[in-house]
Amino acid sequence: MSFNIVKAIVVVACCVGFTACTLDEKLGSTLTKDHADSIIKASQLLQTAYNNLQMAYQDFSQVWGMSEIATDEALGPTRGKDWDDGGVWRALHEHKWTPDHSHIANSFSRLLLEQFSATNVLNFHPTAGQEAEARFLRALSMYSVLDLYGQVPVRQPGDDLLKAPKVMTPQEAIDFMVAELNAIMPNLGDRPATPAYVANKDAARFLLMKLYLNKGTFINRKTPTFDAADMQKIIALADQITAVGAYSIGAGDYFKNFARDNDLISKENIFTQQNGPGISTARGDNGNNVYCRWMCTLHYSMTPSGWNGFTTLSDFYHKFEAADSRIGGAYPGLTELTGTKVGFLVGQQYDKNGNKILDRSQRPLIFTEAVELRATGDQVEMSGIRVLKYPPDMLTTNKSSGNNEASNDFVFFRYADVLLMKAEAQLRTANAGAGLLIVNDLRAKRGASPLPTLTLANMLDERGRELYWEGWRRQDLIRFGKFLDPWQLKPTDDEKNLVYPIPTSDLAVNPNLKQNPGY
C-alpha cells in the first residue's frame, strides 16, 4: 500500500505541529505504509489534536467571538482608531456579516483542522484509549461546526485527501456524533482520576446532553422542537455525572473555576484545556491562550495592562442582583496585588493602594454603562462595562501585561451547566417544579435570591448569569427563540442569521458544500 506524497506531507505535518518531521521526497513519489507507521505515532497525532483546540476555542477571534460578540452579552466597539479591524467586530454584533467575514472563515478552517487532526489519529494504530479520546475531540469540533454553520464536512480514516470531503446534514451529523460518543464511552477515563484536560466519560456525557438539548434546534432553527424522550436522556445523563461524586457547587467558589490554579481548586470543571508555562506557547502556531480573555477587556492603564477592547451591555449587566457573587468583586492573589477585581468592572477603577487609575489622557478611568459601536472622544478609553471571567495569572513571567504562559486552564464544560441543562429538560417536560429546585439551589450558592417560578424567560436569564462569556450565549438564544430579537445596538435582524454563512473560500474548494439560505 502507498500514500500519495501530498497526503504524506499533510499527515506528517499534522503529526508534529508543523515543526519536527520533514519529508525529503520529490513530487509524485510515494511513502509506504510501513515507513509511515515507523515515523508517525498515534500519541504525537493525539497531542496535535489537543494542541489545535487552543486557536479554535481559546483565541477570542474564533469560536468565542462568533458565539459571544454576536449576542446581547458582549460587544467589540471600535475605539477611535483601535479595534476597527475592518469592521469585523461591529458586523458580528449587528448581524451584518457576509460569507467573506475573516473570523467566520478562519473559525471554519480551524474547526476543520481540529477534526482532521483528530481523525488522523485513527489511521496510526492508536490504543483503545487514544482512539476514544481522538473520536471525542472529533465529535467536539463537529458539534461546533454544526452549531455555527449548520452543515458538517467530514473525512473518515483512510479517505482520499485529494477528494472533497462528504458533507453531513444536521440529522446525519447528530446521529453520527451520538453513536460515536456512546461507542467510545467505555474506553474513556473516569473523573477525577483522569484530569479534566483529558477527554473523559463525563465530557462525553456532557456533549451528549448538548446534542439532545439542541437537536431540534439544529434541525429547525426557526422553530425548535424538544422531544420528550431526548429530555429524559438529558436528565439521566445529568444524574450519571452527579453520581460520579467528583463535582459540587460551593458557596463563593464561582471564580475559582477560572483561576490560575483551577486545575487544583475547581470542583466544577469537567473538561478543560491545560495551560501554563512551557505548555501553551509550545503548541506553536495556535494563537492566544486564555490570557487574551482578560487582555481584550482591560484598559491599558490597569494591571495587567490590557488592550482596552470588549465590553458587556448594560441591559445584560442589570439582569444580576447586587448580592449575586457572579457579578464579581475582589479576588485573592489579584486585587491586593493590582487593585483589579473580577466579574463586571464598572465605574472608577483603582490601583492596589486605592488610588484612582487614570486613562492615557490623565483623566479618571471610569467605565461607563453607556457604550456605542463607534466610541469617540472621552468614550474611546472608558465606554462599556468590562468583563473579567478569568482572574489574571499574576505569577507568569510578565506580571504587568500577562502573556501566553498564563496557567488558567481553559474551561469547556462545567458542572453548573449540567445542572442547568437538567433543569431546562425538566421545564420542557412539564416538571418546572423540579427544575426550579435545581435553579434555586444554584442561585443560593451564588448568593442570589430564589425565583418564585421557573419559566422559559428566567431559565434563559439564569443560563446567561451563570455562563456569561463562556461561549454558550448564541446557542442558548437560538434555542429559546430569542436570537433574532432586537437588543442594544442591534435593532433589526434577518432569519438567515440563525446560521453563519459557509465561507466563500471553502465553497470554492468543496463542491459538496452548499451556501446557507439567504447568503
ZANUKOL-647718 format. One record per residue (C-alpha): x, y, z; residue number from 1; residue in three letters. Coordinates in Angstrom, 2 decimals, m for minus. Layout:
N
    east   north      up num residuo
       X       Y       Z NUM     ALA
...
//
This chain:
519
    east   north      up num residuo
    0.00    0.00    0.00   1     MET
    1.30    3.55   m0.72   2     SER
    0.31    7.10    0.08   3     PHE
    0.35    9.94   m2.41   4     ASN
    3.10   12.35   m1.38   5     ILE
    0.60   15.14   m0.81   6     VAL
   m1.22   13.01    1.75   7     LYS
    2.01   12.07    3.44   8     ALA
    3.12   15.67    3.83   9     ILE
   m0.20   16.66    5.39  10     VAL
   m0.24   13.68    7.74  11     VAL
    3.29   14.19    8.99  12     VAL
    2.80   17.94    9.38  13     ALA
   m0.30   17.44   11.50  14     CYS
    1.51   14.76   13.49  15     CYS
    4.08   17.08   14.95  16     VAL
    2.53   20.51   14.80  17     GLY
    4.42   21.53   11.64  18     PHE
    7.77   21.50   13.42  19     THR
    9.59   18.22   13.83  20     ALA
    9.16   15.95   10.80  21     CYS
   10.18   16.68    7.24  22     THR
    9.98   14.70    4.04  23     LEU
   12.79   14.92    1.50  24     ASP
   10.93   13.44   m1.44  25     GLU
   10.13   14.51   m4.96  26     LYS
    6.63   15.33   m6.09  27     LEU
    4.89   12.17   m7.24  28     GLY
    6.98    9.82   m5.10  29     SER
    5.34    7.58   m2.52  30     THR
    5.68    6.79    1.15  31     LEU
    4.97    3.19    2.07  32     THR
    2.52    2.42    4.84  33     LYS
    5.26    0.62    6.79  34     ASP
    7.54    3.65    6.52  35     HIS
    4.73    5.96    7.62  36     ALA
    3.96    3.74   10.61  37     ASP
    7.62    3.81   11.61  38     SER
    7.84    7.62   11.84  39     ILE
    4.30    8.64   12.78  40     ILE
    2.97    7.75   16.22  41     LYS
   m0.63    7.94   17.37  42     ALA
    0.48    9.67   20.58  43     SER
    2.02   12.52   18.58  44     GLN
   m1.07   12.88   16.45  45     LEU
   m3.30   12.91   19.51  46     LEU
   m1.22   15.63   21.14  47     GLN
   m1.55   17.70   17.97  48     THR
   m5.33   17.28   18.11  49     ALA
   m5.34   18.55   21.70  50     TYR
   m3.00   21.41   20.77  51     ASN
   m5.24   22.54   17.93  52     ASN
   m8.07   23.24   20.36  53     LEU
   m6.24   26.38   21.50  54     GLN
   m6.65   28.56   18.43  55     MET
  m10.17   27.40   17.68  56     ALA
  m11.56   27.84   21.18  57     TYR
   m9.28   29.91   23.41  58     GLN
   m8.44   32.71   21.00  59     ASP
  m11.05   35.48   21.20  60     PHE
  m11.30   35.89   17.41  61     SER
  m12.52   32.39   16.62  62     GLN
  m15.44   30.34   18.01  63     VAL
  m15.71   32.52   21.12  64     TRP
  m16.15   35.73   19.16  65     GLY
  m18.81   34.20   16.94  66     MET
  m20.63   32.78   19.97  67     SER
  m20.49   35.87   22.21  68     GLU
  m19.93   39.11   20.27  69     ILE
  m22.96   38.19   18.16  70     ALA
  m25.18   38.23   21.28  71     THR
  m26.68   40.56   23.87  72     ASP
  m23.89   39.95   26.40  73     GLU
  m20.77   41.09   24.52  74     ALA
  m19.63   43.89   22.24  75     LEU
  m16.43   44.73   20.40  76     GLY
  m16.69   48.51   19.91  77     PRO
  m14.39   50.46   17.63  78     THR
  m12.43   52.86   19.84  79     ARG
  m11.18   55.75   17.73  80     GLY
   m8.57   54.10   15.53  81     LYS
   m8.39   50.99   17.71  82     ASP
  m10.37   47.79   17.33  83     TRP
  m11.79   48.61   13.93  84     ASP
  m10.20   45.64   12.13  85     ASP
  m12.21   46.33    9.00  86     GLY
  m15.47   46.38   10.95  87     GLY
  m15.43   42.66   11.78  88     VAL
  m16.50   43.12   15.41  89     TRP
  m19.30   45.55   14.59  90     ARG
  m20.56   43.19   11.88  91     ALA
  m20.77   40.33   14.36  92     LEU
  m22.77   42.29   16.92  93     HIS
  m25.09   43.90   14.37  94     GLU
  m25.58   40.61   12.49  95     HIS
  m24.30   42.15    9.28  96     LYS
  m21.68   39.56    8.42  97     TRP
  m21.05   38.18    4.94  98     THR
  m19.50   34.94    3.61  99     PRO
  m16.18   36.79    3.37 100     ASP
  m16.02   37.77    7.05 101     HIS
  m12.48   36.88    8.14 102     SER
  m13.33   35.46   11.57 103     HIS
  m16.12   33.31   10.14 104     ILE
  m13.71   31.90    7.53 105     ALA
  m10.85   31.40    9.99 106     ASN
  m13.06   29.65   12.54 107     SER
  m14.38   27.25    9.91 108     PHE
  m10.83   26.38    8.84 109     SER
   m9.61   25.90   12.40 110     ARG
  m12.50   23.66   13.38 111     LEU
  m11.99   21.52   10.30 112     LEU
   m8.27   21.33   11.07 113     LEU
   m9.15   20.08   14.55 114     GLU
  m11.46   17.47   13.07 115     GLN
   m8.78   16.38   10.58 116     PHE
   m6.14   16.19   13.31 117     SER
   m8.37   14.01   15.49 118     ALA
   m9.35   11.74   12.59 119     THR
   m5.69   11.32   11.65 120     ASN
   m5.03    9.58   14.96 121     VAL
   m7.27    6.75   13.84 122     LEU
   m5.01    5.93   10.88 123     ASN
   m1.97    5.02   13.01 124     PHE
   m2.81    2.15   15.36 125     HIS
   m3.94    4.07   18.47 126     PRO
   m4.63    2.25   21.71 127     THR
   m8.29    1.91   22.66 128     ALA
   m7.94    4.89   24.98 129     GLY
   m6.19    7.05   22.40 130     GLN
   m8.82    6.19   19.82 131     GLU
  m11.62    7.14   22.23 132     ALA
  m10.00   10.49   23.03 133     GLU
   m9.48   11.26   19.35 134     ALA
  m13.07   10.40   18.48 135     ARG
  m14.27   12.64   21.30 136     PHE
  m12.20   15.56   20.01 137     LEU
  m13.55   14.93   16.52 138     ARG
  m17.11   14.97   17.85 139     ALA
  m16.44   18.22   19.74 140     LEU
  m15.21   20.01   16.63 141     SER
  m18.07   18.58   14.57 142     MET
  m20.52   19.86   17.16 143     TYR
  m19.13   23.38   16.88 144     SER
  m19.26   23.29   13.07 145     VAL
  m22.88   22.12   13.18 146     LEU
  m23.79   24.78   15.74 147     ASP
  m22.21   27.64   13.80 148     LEU
  m22.55   26.63   10.15 149     TYR
  m25.41   24.11   10.01 150     GLY
  m23.58   21.52    7.87 151     GLN
  m20.51   19.43    8.62 152     VAL
  m17.75   18.38    6.19 153     PRO
  m16.39   15.04    7.36 154     VAL
  m13.46   12.83    6.43 155     ARG
  m13.26    9.26    7.63 156     GLN
   m9.96    7.48    8.32 157     PRO
   m8.32    6.47    5.08 158     GLY
  m10.31    8.85    2.89 159     ASP
   m8.52   10.19   m0.18 160     ASP
   m7.31   13.65    0.80 161     LEU
   m7.37   14.77   m2.81 162     LEU
  m11.13   14.38   m2.93 163     LYS
  m13.59   16.82   m1.36 164     ALA
  m14.97   15.58    1.96 165     PRO
  m18.57   14.48    2.30 166     LYS
  m20.88   17.00    3.95 167     VAL
  m23.34   15.81    6.59 168     MET
  m26.79   17.29    7.11 169     THR
  m27.77   18.26   10.68 170     PRO
  m29.61   14.98   11.23 171     GLN
  m26.73   12.92    9.82 172     GLU
  m24.19   14.78   11.95 173     ALA
  m26.27   14.41   15.11 174     ILE
  m26.80   10.68   14.55 175     ASP
  m23.09   10.21   13.88 176     PHE
  m21.96   12.13   16.98 177     MET
  m24.46   10.41   19.28 178     VAL
  m23.33    6.99   18.03 179     ALA
  m19.66    7.94   18.38 180     GLU
  m19.97    9.27   21.91 181     LEU
  m21.87    6.22   23.11 182     ASN
  m19.40    3.88   21.41 183     ALA
  m16.29    5.44   22.95 184     ILE
  m17.68    5.86   26.46 185     MET
  m16.29    2.57   27.86 186     PRO
  m12.75    3.43   26.74 187     ASN
  m12.61    6.96   28.16 188     LEU
  m11.15    7.60   31.59 189     GLY
  m13.14    8.29   34.74 190     ASP
  m13.06   11.56   36.61 191     ARG
  m11.41   12.58   38.84 192     PRO
   m8.62   10.03   38.25 193     ALA
   m8.46   11.29   34.67 194     THR
   m7.52   15.00   34.63 195     PRO
  m10.14   17.41   33.33 196     ALA
   m7.82   18.36   30.46 197     TYR
   m8.05   14.81   29.06 198     VAL
  m11.19   13.62   27.29 199     ALA
  m13.20   11.61   29.81 200     ASN
  m16.53    9.85   30.30 201     LYS
  m18.22   12.87   31.86 202     ASP
  m17.08   15.11   29.00 203     ALA
  m18.71   12.66   26.58 204     ALA
  m21.88   12.61   28.68 205     ARG
  m21.90   16.41   28.73 206     PHE
  m21.56   16.64   24.94 207     LEU
  m24.38   14.11   24.56 208     LEU
  m26.55   16.33   26.76 209     MET
  m25.81   19.29   24.49 210     LYS
  m26.70   17.23   21.43 211     LEU
  m30.02   16.06   22.84 212     TYR
  m30.90   19.54   24.09 213     LEU
  m30.11   21.27   20.78 214     ASN
  m31.09   18.53   18.34 215     LYS
  m34.44   20.04   17.48 216     GLY
  m32.82   23.46   17.13 217     THR
  m30.09   22.27   14.79 218     PHE
  m32.70   20.60   12.58 219     ILE
  m35.11   23.57   12.57 220     ASN
  m33.59   26.76   13.97 221     ARG
  m36.61   28.90   13.24 222     LYS
  m38.98   26.64   15.18 223     THR
  m37.02   24.41   17.58 224     PRO
  m38.67   21.28   18.97 225     THR
  m37.88   19.32   22.12 226     PHE
  m38.58   15.61   22.07 227     ASP
  m39.67   14.31   25.46 228     ALA
  m37.51   11.19   25.12 229     ALA
  m34.47   13.37   24.45 230     ASP
  m35.22   15.45   27.53 231     MET
  m35.34   12.28   29.63 232     GLN
  m31.95   11.27   28.24 233     LYS
  m30.57   14.65   29.34 234     ILE
  m31.90   14.10   32.85 235     ILE
  m30.44   10.59   33.00 236     ALA
  m27.02   11.75   31.78 237     LEU
  m27.00   14.56   34.32 238     ALA
  m27.75   12.07   37.08 239     ASP
  m24.90    9.85   35.86 240     GLN
  m22.47   12.78   36.06 241     ILE
  m23.71   13.69   39.53 242     THR
  m23.39   10.08   40.69 243     ALA
  m19.66   10.14   39.91 244     VAL
  m19.28   12.25   43.05 245     GLY
  m16.47   14.37   41.63 246     ALA
  m18.36   17.66   41.36 247     TYR
  m20.05   20.15   43.64 248     SER
  m21.18   23.78   43.73 249     ILE
  m19.60   25.64   46.61 250     GLY
  m20.66   28.99   48.02 251     ALA
  m18.15   31.64   46.98 252     GLY
  m16.38   29.27   44.57 253     ASP
  m17.54   30.76   41.27 254     TYR
  m14.33   32.41   40.06 255     PHE
  m12.19   29.52   41.33 256     LYS
  m13.37   27.65   38.24 257     ASN
  m11.37   30.08   36.09 258     PHE
   m8.36   30.83   38.32 259     ALA
   m4.69   30.21   37.58 260     ARG
   m4.87   27.06   39.74 261     ASP
   m8.33   25.96   38.63 262     ASN
   m6.93   22.52   37.86 263     ASP
   m6.47   22.11   41.60 264     LEU
   m9.26   24.12   43.24 265     ILE
  m12.27   23.89   40.93 266     SER
  m14.96   21.40   41.93 267     LYS
  m16.99   22.01   38.79 268     GLU
  m14.76   21.68   35.75 269     ASN
  m15.45   18.60   33.65 270     ILE
  m13.38   19.26   30.53 271     PHE
  m10.66   21.87   30.08 272     THR
   m7.54   22.62   28.07 273     GLN
   m4.37   22.71   30.10 274     GLN
   m2.36   25.94   30.04 275     ASN
    0.78   27.21   31.70 276     GLY
    4.49   27.93   31.27 277     PRO
    6.01   25.69   28.63 278     GLY
    2.59   24.37   27.60 279     ILE
    0.60   26.97   25.69 280     SER
    3.47   28.52   23.73 281     THR
    4.87   25.07   22.90 282     ALA
    1.77   24.44   20.79 283     ARG
    3.31   26.52   18.01 284     GLY
    1.06   28.47   15.68 285     ASP
   m2.03   28.07   17.81 286     ASN
   m2.95   31.62   18.76 287     GLY
   m3.65   33.17   22.12 288     ASN
   m4.37   31.10   25.16 289     ASN
   m6.85   32.13   27.81 290     VAL
   m4.90   35.26   28.78 291     TYR
   m6.49   37.05   25.84 292     CYS
   m9.80   36.88   27.74 293     ARG
   m8.57   39.50   30.19 294     TRP
   m6.33   41.34   27.77 295     MET
   m9.19   42.04   25.35 296     CYS
  m11.23   43.86   28.02 297     THR
   m8.82   45.52   30.49 298     LEU
   m7.62   49.09   29.93 299     HIS
   m4.01   49.97   29.13 300     TYR
   m3.56   51.72   32.49 301     SER
   m4.68   48.75   34.57 302     MET
   m2.61   45.88   35.87 303     THR
   m2.38   43.70   33.92 304     PRO
   m2.20   46.27   31.13 305     SER
   m4.82   45.23   28.59 306     GLY
   m5.88   46.05   25.05 307     TRP
   m8.95   48.17   26.00 308     ASN
  m11.46   46.34   23.85 309     GLY
  m14.53   44.27   24.64 310     PHE
  m17.41   45.08   26.97 311     THR
  m20.79   43.76   28.01 312     THR
  m24.09   45.60   27.54 313     LEU
  m25.89   47.42   30.36 314     SER
  m29.16   45.53   29.77 315     ASP
  m27.36   42.25   30.36 316     PHE
  m25.49   43.61   33.39 317     TYR
  m28.77   44.60   35.03 318     HIS
  m30.02   41.00   34.95 319     LYS
  m27.91   40.43   38.10 320     PHE
  m28.86   41.17   41.70 321     GLU
  m26.35   43.17   43.70 322     ALA
  m25.73   40.24   46.07 323     ALA
  m25.11   37.72   43.28 324     ASP
  m21.48   36.63   43.65 325     SER
  m21.24   36.06   39.91 326     ARG
  m21.26   39.83   39.44 327     ILE
  m17.75   39.81   40.89 328     GLY
  m15.57   41.72   43.32 329     GLY
  m12.14   41.41   44.92 330     ALA
  m10.24   38.20   44.23 331     TYR
   m7.30   36.93   46.35 332     PRO
   m3.97   36.82   44.55 333     GLY
   m5.12   39.54   42.19 334     LEU
   m6.86   42.51   43.83 335     THR
   m4.35   43.03   46.65 336     GLU
   m1.53   42.98   44.09 337     LEU
   m3.10   45.13   41.39 338     THR
   m6.38   46.67   42.53 339     GLY
   m8.13   44.82   39.68 340     THR
  m11.30   42.94   40.54 341     LYS
  m13.08   40.09   38.77 342     VAL
  m16.52   39.90   37.19 343     GLY
  m18.10   43.09   35.89 344     PHE
  m15.94   46.21   36.12 345     LEU
  m17.99   49.41   36.15 346     VAL
  m17.27   52.91   37.49 347     GLY
  m13.97   54.30   38.75 348     GLN
  m11.07   51.84   38.70 349     GLN
   m8.42   51.83   41.45 350     TYR
   m4.89   50.51   41.89 351     ASP
   m3.74   48.30   44.75 352     LYS
   m3.22   51.32   47.01 353     ASN
   m6.69   52.69   46.46 354     GLY
   m5.55   55.44   44.12 355     ASN
   m7.72   56.34   41.15 356     LYS
   m6.40   54.89   37.90 357     ILE
   m6.11   57.43   35.08 358     LEU
   m6.54   56.87   31.37 359     ASP
   m3.91   57.80   28.80 360     ARG
   m5.09   61.42   28.83 361     SER
   m4.76   61.57   32.63 362     GLN
   m8.50   61.54   33.25 363     ARG
  m10.04   59.28   35.93 364     PRO
  m10.63   55.87   34.40 365     LEU
  m14.39   55.42   34.82 366     ILE
  m16.02   52.55   32.95 367     PHE
  m19.49   53.69   31.91 368     THR
  m22.65   51.72   31.29 369     GLU
  m23.09   53.68   28.07 370     ALA
  m21.33   52.21   25.06 371     VAL
  m21.53   52.67   21.30 372     GLU
  m20.41   50.65   18.32 373     LEU
  m18.06   53.51   17.45 374     ARG
  m16.68   55.22   20.54 375     ALA
  m15.42   58.79   20.19 376     THR
  m13.98   61.47   22.46 377     GLY
  m13.72   60.55   26.14 378     ASP
  m15.60   57.31   25.46 379     GLN
  m12.74   55.86   23.42 380     VAL
  m10.98   54.98   26.66 381     GLU
  m13.84   54.39   29.06 382     MET
  m17.10   53.31   27.44 383     SER
  m18.59   49.99   28.38 384     GLY
  m18.67   47.66   31.37 385     ILE
  m15.66   45.35   31.25 386     ARG
  m15.85   41.63   31.98 387     VAL
  m13.17   39.64   33.77 388     LEU
  m14.24   36.00   33.96 389     LYS
  m10.73   34.54   34.30 390     TYR
   m8.74   36.10   37.19 391     PRO
   m5.42   37.09   35.57 392     PRO
   m2.48   34.88   36.43 393     ASP
   m0.08   37.27   38.15 394     MET
    2.61   34.63   38.64 395     LEU
    3.55   34.35   34.99 396     THR
    6.75   35.94   33.77 397     THR
    5.40   39.26   32.50 398     ASN
    3.41   40.44   35.51 399     LYS
    2.46   43.81   34.06 400     SER
    0.74   42.66   30.90 401     SER
    0.37   38.89   31.12 402     GLY
    1.36   36.53   28.32 403     ASN
    0.61   33.27   26.64 404     ASN
    2.12   31.34   29.55 405     GLU
   m0.91   32.01   31.79 406     ALA
   m1.75   28.94   33.88 407     SER
   m5.55   29.28   33.93 408     ASN
   m6.84   26.14   32.24 409     ASP
   m9.46   26.98   29.63 410     PHE
  m12.92   25.75   30.64 411     VAL
  m15.05   23.92   28.07 412     PHE
  m17.60   22.13   30.29 413     PHE
  m18.74   22.84   33.87 414     ARG
  m20.98   21.00   36.31 415     TYR
  m23.21   24.06   36.79 416     ALA
  m24.18   23.75   33.13 417     ASP
  m25.06   20.09   33.69 418     VAL
  m27.50   21.16   36.40 419     LEU
  m28.99   23.93   34.27 420     LEU
  m29.44   21.59   31.29 421     MET
  m31.23   19.13   33.57 422     LYS
  m33.46   21.90   34.91 423     ALA
  m34.28   23.03   31.37 424     GLU
  m35.12   19.48   30.32 425     ALA
  m37.48   19.21   33.29 426     GLN
  m39.05   22.56   32.44 427     LEU
  m39.64   21.43   28.85 428     ARG
  m41.34   18.22   30.05 429     THR
  m43.92   19.86   32.34 430     ALA
  m41.87   19.41   35.51 431     ASN
  m40.98   23.02   36.21 432     ALA
  m41.17   22.42   39.95 433     GLY
  m38.23   20.01   39.90 434     ALA
  m36.28   22.35   37.66 435     GLY
  m36.97   25.27   39.97 436     LEU
  m35.41   23.40   42.90 437     LEU
  m32.20   22.91   40.93 438     ILE
  m32.05   26.52   39.76 439     VAL
  m32.77   27.95   43.19 440     ASN
  m30.18   25.71   44.84 441     ASP
  m27.61   27.01   42.36 442     LEU
  m28.75   30.60   42.91 443     ARG
  m28.43   30.16   46.68 444     ALA
  m24.84   29.00   46.26 445     LYS
  m24.17   32.13   44.17 446     ARG
  m25.76   34.45   46.75 447     GLY
  m28.87   35.26   44.69 448     ALA
  m32.46   35.21   45.93 449     SER
  m34.80   32.35   44.95 450     PRO
  m37.02   32.59   41.88 451     LEU
  m40.77   32.20   42.60 452     PRO
  m41.37   30.15   39.45 453     THR
  m39.34   28.72   36.58 454     LEU
  m40.25   29.93   33.10 455     THR
  m38.53   29.83   29.74 456     LEU
  m37.67   33.52   30.13 457     ALA
  m35.96   33.28   33.51 458     ASN
  m34.38   29.94   32.58 459     MET
  m32.62   31.70   29.71 460     LEU
  m31.66   34.58   32.00 461     ASP
  m30.24   32.18   34.57 462     GLU
  m28.12   30.47   31.96 463     ARG
  m26.82   33.91   31.00 464     GLY
  m25.99   34.82   34.59 465     ARG
  m24.19   31.55   35.24 466     GLU
  m22.42   31.05   31.92 467     LEU
  m21.70   34.56   30.65 468     TYR
  m18.70   34.86   28.32 469     TRP
  m18.19   31.08   28.25 470     GLU
  m19.28   30.67   24.64 471     GLY
  m22.84   29.36   25.04 472     TRP
  m24.96   32.52   24.68 473     ARG
  m25.61   32.45   20.91 474     ARG
  m26.63   28.80   21.04 475     GLN
  m28.92   29.44   24.01 476     ASP
  m30.59   32.46   22.39 477     LEU
  m31.34   30.47   19.24 478     ILE
  m32.72   27.52   21.21 479     ARG
  m35.01   29.82   23.22 480     PHE
  m36.16   31.65   20.08 481     GLY
  m34.59   34.99   21.04 482     LYS
  m31.59   35.37   18.74 483     PHE
  m33.45   37.45   16.19 484     LEU
  m34.96   39.79   18.80 485     ASP
  m33.67   43.38   18.86 486     PRO
  m31.23   44.27   21.64 487     TRP
  m28.78   47.02   22.46 488     GLN
  m27.01   48.20   19.29 489     LEU
  m28.79   45.57   17.17 490     LYS
  m32.20   46.99   16.24 491     PRO
  m33.11   44.63   13.41 492     THR
  m32.29   41.13   12.17 493     ASP
  m32.82   38.58    9.44 494     ASP
  m33.79   34.90    9.65 495     GLU
  m30.71   33.87    7.68 496     LYS
  m28.54   34.86   10.65 497     ASN
  m29.67   31.83   12.64 498     LEU
  m26.73   30.12   10.95 499     VAL
  m23.47   31.58    9.71 500     TYR
  m22.59   31.52    6.01 501     PRO
  m20.21   28.98    4.57 502     ILE
  m17.02   30.93    3.77 503     PRO
  m16.63   31.79    0.11 504     THR
  m13.15   30.27    0.03 505     SER
  m14.47   26.90    1.23 506     ASP
  m17.30   26.81   m1.28 507     LEU
  m14.68   27.20   m4.00 508     ALA
  m12.79   24.05   m3.00 509     VAL
  m15.54   21.72   m1.81 510     ASN
  m18.45   21.27   m4.22 511     PRO
  m20.29   19.22   m1.61 512     ASN
  m20.81   22.37    0.49 513     LEU
  m23.86   24.47   m0.30 514     LYS
  m24.25   28.07    0.78 515     GLN
  m26.76   28.53    3.58 516     ASN
  m30.05   30.18    2.55 517     PRO
  m30.10   33.95    2.31 518     GLY
  m26.37   34.47    1.73 519     TYR
//
